[in-house]
Amino acid sequence: MEIHVDASRACVSAPTGVGIYVCEIIRALVAAHPEDQFFLYAPAWAKSEKCIDTPNVSWKFLPWPPKYLWTQVCLSFAWARAARTKTKKVFFTPGHVAPFFAPRNLVITIHDIAFFWDSESYSWSEKLFAKLMTRRNIFCAKKILVPSNETKNKLIELLHVAPEKIVVTPLALPIAAEPSAFLPAVAAARYILAVGRVEYKKGIDRLVRAFEKINTATGAQLLLAGPPGVGYEKIKLQIAASPAHSAIHELGFVDNATRAALYEHAAVFVFPTRYEGFGLPLLEAFAASVPVVAWDSGSVCEVADEAAKIVSSEDELSAAVITLLQNETARHELISRGRERLQNFSWEKTAALTYRAL
């Protein structure tokens, strides 16, 4: 079988959630099925970032001078040409957006559809494009892959997708980087860690408010490891006005090795997100043996199960973090649960479910 994959989200120097998934699922599928031929498509300008090179992989780097509309124009034409031959083939878009005019045998991964109800976490243009393309891709796809039952239920409830068309393929732990020997200077003190974009959707504003009590009670620092996102300007002003502002440190985007080291030395990992289709940082924290406090939203409870302290208010968040900073028994119990929970996720399982759908 020929499997044609949009690998553009994997060919970036600093992949985040979706990009990490695209890299890992391609690697797992290629390794598990050497008998199939994989054609991986990416923009020509991303050639230096290709993530895999094995005998059953053929890269198609498509030239397209503008750095926009590559999927809708360049990939669309390339897939239309590929679909003309009689060879059995399937077209797979793991990065959420397929061409508007997609081939017949399309399988797509939809990671979440929060943009249908969340008016503050996306710009108007992002929401308009995402809604249009999601509805179109759902109509065109033979199968829809989702990372959680939460996303599956939202597709059924809001967009009336037939349940039998949806396949749940949970994510897994990304390939671990060797922790960096050099940590930011601010990591010398005891700290709470949040990983992800500094934005409204990730709940950083509620974390900053809750941290004021945490800092007063424990003297701990707060490290925010992630680039700015939607709503960052308000959060920046909020941090500056906070009584605990001197204990809040923005690190911006950090590379894999630095992120691994930050997890390794963190006292508590906090995940205050307003919505997640899955939540890879939860697995990263479990793997690093860090106790986790997470907000009851989206798929968080589904992924974490009982391996995290789940909260639903800022007071609960601050109380939970303070307890974990002061109670070693509570810390060790959550860490143990996290390690156990991690055993439920693997890219081999995810690849098997994905391949069955393909």
C-alpha positions, -999 to +999 in steps of 0.1 A: +000+000+000+011+036-007+006+059+022+008+096+013+013+118+044+013+156+049+045+158+070+048+196+069+041+200+106+070+176+114+095+196+094+100+225+118+130+232+140+110+235+172+078+213+170+052+217+197+021+195+204+007+188+170+042+188+154+055+163+180+025+140+172+031+142+135+068+133+140+061+104+163+032+088+144+052+089+111+082+073+128+060+046+144+041+038+112+072+036+091+090+013+116+060-010+120+053-014+083+084-017+062+063-035+035+044-003+027+058+027+008+054+061+026+054+093+006+060+123+029+052+158+016+066+190+030+075+225+017+108+228-001+120+254+024+117+228+052+140+202+035+167+206+061+143+196+089+131+162+076+125+139+106+131+104+091+150+087+063+145+050+057+142+028+026+104+028+026+102+066+028+102+089-002+102+126+005+083+150-018+096+186-011+072+208-030+084+243-040+061+271-032+076+305-026+050+320-004+049+307+032+011+305+032-015+284+014+010+256+008-015+230+019-044+244-001-025+250-033+007+231-035-002+199-016-037+199-032-022+197-067+004+171-057-022+148-041-045+152-071-017+140-094-009+111-071-045+100-069-048+095-107-027+063-107-044+030-101-021+019-073-039+013-040-031+044-019-044+064+011-038+100+020-032+109+056-033+144+072-021+141+108-018+178+113-055+188+115-059+206+081-062+188+047-066+204+013-100+218+007-101+196-025-089+164-009-084+130-025-110+103-021-092+081+004-085+107+030-078+100+067-074+130+089-065+136+126-086+163+143-069+172+176-096+194+191-124+217+181-123+243+209-124+271+183-162+263+179-170+277+213-139+294+227-141+331+216-111+343+235-083+319+226-082+324+189-082+354+165-113+359+143-093+348+112-081+316+129-116+307+140-131+313+106-105+293+088-105+265+114-143+261+113-145+261+075-117+236+070-128+213+098-164+210+084-150+204+049-124+179+061-150+160+081-172+157+050-143+145+028-126+121+052-132+083+051-119+081+087-113+107+114-086+101+140-089+118+174-065+117+204-092+113+230-128+103+237-134+140+247-127+151+211-147+122+197-177+132+218-174+169+208-174+159+171-205+138+176-223+164+198-215+196+179-209+185+143-230+154+142-202+131+129-212+094+127-195+076+157-184+048+134-164+073+113-142+083+143-112+063+157-097+072+190-059+070+188-044+083+221-010+100+220+021+088+238+053+101+253+076+119+228+111+105+224+129+118+255+158+142+251+189+139+273+184+166+300+206+196+296+234+201+321+227+238+320+195+252+336+184+288+336+197+306+367+162+311+380+158+273+383+183+272+412+155+279+437+125+256+443+101+261+415+067+253+400+067+246+363+042+253+335+050+242+300+032+255+269+023+288+252+018+317+276-017+324+266-054+326+277-063+291+264-035+275+285-049+292+316-017+311+325-038+340+338-055+318+364-021+303+373-006+337+379-035+347+402-033+314+422+005+317+424+003+347+446-010+326+475+015+298+467+044+323+468+033+338+501+029+304+517+060+287+504+084+312+487+085+290+456+092+304+422+071+300+390+087+292+357+067+296+325+084+276+296+067+285+264+064+312+237+037+340+238+003+330+225-032+346+221-039+370+250-003+373+260-003+411+262-029+410+290-010+382+308+022+402+306+005+432+322-010+409+348+024+395+357+039+430+360+011+440+384+012+409+405+025+411+441+045+380+432+059+393+400+096+390+411+091+353+415+075+347+381+100+340+353+092+337+316+117+315+298+101+317+263+105+286+240+130+261+254+146+233+235+140+196+242+171+192+264+163+223+285+127+213+288+137+178+300+160+193+327+132+217+338+108+188+343+135+168+361+142+195+387+106+209+391+089+206+425+054+206+410+041+207+374+009+227+369-014+223+339-041+250+343-053+247+307-089+258+297-091+230+271-070+202+256-077+176+230-051+154+248-023+171+268+012+158+261+028+177+289+009+155+314+028+125+301+061+143+301+056+153+338+047+117+347+079+104+330+100+130+348+085+119+382+070+153+389+037+155+409+010+171+387-018+195+395-042+199+365-074+218+358-106+198+352-110+207+315-113+189+281-095+156+281-073+162+312-092+138+335-093+112+307-056+113+302-044+118+338-070+096+354-060+095+391-024+103+385-028+141+389-045+163+415-075+177+396-088+211+405-116+234+393-109+267+409-079+290+416-083+284+453-081+246+448-051+251+425-031+271+451-041+247+479-031+216+460+003+231+450+010+242+486+001+207+499+025+190+474+053+214+483+049+207+520+038+170+521+063+144+509+038+116+513+013+133+489+041+140+465+054+104+463+018+090+460+011+112+429+045+105+414+039+067+417+005+070+401+020+090+373+045+063+365+018+037+365-005+058+343+023+063+317+023+025+310-011+029+293+003+050+264+027+040+236+034+050+200+033+013+190-004+011+202-012+044+186+004+033+153-015+000+153-048+018+157-038+044+131-027+018+106-060-001+110-079+031+101-056+037+071 
